[in-house]
Amino acid sequence: MVYDVTKFLREWVLYHSRIGVEKFILYDNGSDDDLGGVVDELVKEGYDINTYSWRWPKTQEAGFSHSALYAKDVCTWMMYLDVDEFVYSPSWQNLSEPSNSLLHPHDLISPNSSSSSSAGQISISCYEFGPSDQRVHPVTGVTQGYNCRRRYENRHKSIVLLDAVDDSLLNVIHHFKLRAGYKTRKLSTKFMVVNHYKYQAWPEFKAKFRRRVSAYVLDWTKKLNPNSNDRTPGLGFEAVEPQGWPRMFCEVRDNKLRDLVLRWFGIKLDHGIRMAWQR
């Protein structure tokens, strides 16, 4: 589910396509930043991207159900990921270049595991990154600009075997109810993690006050359930920048993915380095 993500999209598509994502399906929640134009450019460059217009508010879960049903003809496994999220494994750190086999589900589920044949869903924990002293969107991309995060993981994202999804299509914030006989396999953060560039430079984060897309998550302007994990610590109910925002949520300096992406996608020039997605 996307809204006004064109400045992030190229980085997200280029990165994930090189580690094994073959097809991208976007649900456009009313974008007005020329999403179609950017998608058309990427398609002309050879990336397989489909976009559905999905303008209804608070219907992210319905969009997930729709994708699980209508993508079965072209996809076996589907990863549910936002455009500010990048999946990554510490085991890739010594790879000189990316590989299309890095996200193969059968490699993520140990063949020796007793649950390998019944795994219908792979759960990956998220690390939430803060503004990292950025005042505006970093021109080299989110993976290069944001490198300070909260210490402990929060929430998760899933890679789902579509044939294992229950007929009800029931899902709750990035995981599905599975058919009888299938199980969810949770991966350790030592094996794989999602870097969620959640708390970005204030002008970018402020845009989220438009509304939250999940039916289960209150908009930040609603003065209810103030202690929810979905609330941003230190933030009130209005789009007013908290004092010290650029340094908030910075408990661990984490350059692992930043350095890896720089090595994989950095293009050396006479005057420095340009990332592959910079235009």
N, C-alpha and C positions, 0 to 999 in steps of 0.2 A: 504494500500500500504506500503510494508516494504522493507527495505534494511539494511542488517547487524545489526539485532536487537536481536541476540540470547542472549546477556547478559542481556537484559531487558525483554525478552519474558516470562520467567517462572513467574516472579513477576506479570506481567500484566495478564496472564492467570489465575493464582491461585486467585488473588484478584477478578477479574470480574466474575469468575465462582462461587464464593461464595456469590455474591450479586445478582445473577439471570441470568447471561449470560449462555445460554445452548449450543451454538455452535459458533465456531470461524472460520472465513473465511479470509485467508491471501492472499494477492496478492504480490508475490515475484518479486521485481523490480531488479533482477540480483544479489542477495546476494551471497557472497563468504565466509561466516563465519559458514558454516555447519548448516544452518537453518533447512534443512531436518532432520538432526540427532537429533536436539533438539525437533522438532515437533514429531518425531517418539517416543522419550522418553515420551513426554507428552501424546500422544495417548495411549501408553502402560499403562500409569497410569490412564486412563479412561476419559481423556478430549477429547471432540469432536472437532477436528480441521481439516479443509481442506485447502490445499495450491494450488493456481494457479500460474503457471509461467507467469509473466507479465513483460517482459523485455523492452518493448518500453519506451523511455524517454518521459516525459511531457504528460503522458496519464492517470493521476490519475482519471480524470472525466470519461473517457471511462471505466476504471475499476469499478467505482461506478455504471455506467449504466449496465455493465455486471452483477454485483452482484445483482442489483435490479431485473433483469430479470431472472437469473438462480437460485436464492435462493428462489423464490416464492413457490416452491414445498415443501420446508422444513422449511421456516421461515414465520411468520406472520409480525413481527416487526423486523427491523434491526437497530442496532446502528452503526454509522460510526465514528470510533475513531482510532487515531494513537496509536502506542505502547508506546509512552511517555506521554500518557494522561490517567487519572484515574477519573472516574465519582464518585461523592461523594455528600452526603446530610448532612448538619449540624444536621438534625433531627436524624441521626444515632449515634450521639455522646455518648448517654447513653446506647447503645446496648452492651451487654456483648459478643455477638458473631454475625457474619453475618447471613443473611437469604436469601434464594433463591427467596424470594418474594419482595425484596427491589426495584427492577427495573420494576415491573409490570406496563405496560403503563397505564392501567385503574386507577391505584392508583396515577400515576403522573398527570393525568388529573382529576381534581375535578369532581366527579359525579354530583355535583350541578351546574357546569358551563354550560352555555347555548351552549358552543362550544364543549362539551364533545363528542357528537355523531358525530360531523363533523371533529374532530381532526385527521389529517392524518400525522402530523409531530410534534415532540416535539423538541424545540430548547433550548439548554443548553449553557450558556455563559462560557467562559474560563478565568481562572486566569493563568498568565504566570509567572513561577518561574525562578529565576536566579541561577547562579552557587553556591550561598550560601557558599562561601569560600572553595568549593571543588576544588582540583587540579586534581583528577583522579576519575574514576567512583566509587561511594560508594559501598563497598562490601555488605552492608545490603540492597541495592536497592535504587531506585530513591525516593520512598516515604519517606524513612528514611534519606536520605542524603541531599535532597533539601528542605529547609523550609523558604526561603525568596523570596518574589514575588513582582511584580509591584502592585501598589495600585488598579488600575481600570481594569475591565475585558476587554478582547479584543478577537474578533472573537467568534465563537460558533460551536458546534457540534450538530448532530441531531439523534433522534430516529425516524425511518420512518416506517409507515404502508405501506408495499409493494403494497398492492392492491390500495392504494391512489396515487401512482406515475403516473404521466402523461405518455401517450403512447410514447411521444417523448423521455422519459428517461433523459430529460434535467436536469443537475445539475451543480451548481457552488460552488466549495469549501465547501463541506459538507452539502449542503441542496438541495432538489429536487423541481422541478416544480410539482405541484399536480394537480390531476384531478379536474374538476369543482365540486364544492360542498364541497371540503375538505379545511381545514385551517391549518395553523401552529400555535401551542401554544407555546409561549415563557415563560420559567420558570424563576422566580426570583432567584438571587444568594443566597437569604436567604433560598430557598427551595432545590436547587440543583445546582451544579457547576462542571465543568471539571477542575481538576488540570493539567495544561499542563507544564511538566518539559522540557521547551523549550531551555533555555539557560544553558546548563549543563557545567561540567568541560571542559576546553578548548579542550583537546584531543578528547572528544566526539562531541562537537559542531563543531569542525574543519572538521569532516567527512562530514558534511552537504554541504560543498563547492563542493562536487562531482557534485550535481545538485539538483534542486528543482523538485518535482514530478508533481506539478500542471501545467496545460497548461496556466493558468492565472497568474502565478507568475514567475517573472524573476529570473534566477540564480543569486546568489550574485556576481558572477564575471562579470556580464553584467553592463556596466556603463550607465544605463538608469534609469529614474524615481527614482533618489536618495532619494526623500522625501516620497516614498511609505511606508505605514504601514507594508509592508512585509519586509522592510529593517530592519536590526538590528542597533539601535542607537549606534554610536561610532565605528562602524565597516566599514572598507573600502571595496574595491573590491578584495582583496587578503586574503588568509588564514593566516593572521598574527595576533597573539593575541594582542588585545588592552591593553594598560596599565591599570592595576586595574581590569581586567576581573573578577577575583574571587568574587569581591564585587559589580559588576554591577547588575542593575535591582533589587536591594534590597531596597524596600520601606516599606514593611510590613512583619514582622515575623509571619508566619502562620504555627502553629504546629498541627492544627486540624486533618487533615488526617494522619499525621505522628503518632500522639499519638493513634489514633483509630486503625490504621494498626498494630502498635506495640502490642496493647492489643489483637487484633484478631489473629495475625499470629506470634507473638513472642513465641519462645520455650525456657523456662527457663532451663539453664544448671548450673552445679556447678561453672563454670567459667564465667558465664554471660548469655546473651540471643542471640539466633540464630534465624534468620527469616526463615520461612517455605521454602522459595525458595533458600536459601543458600545451595550450594553443598559442 
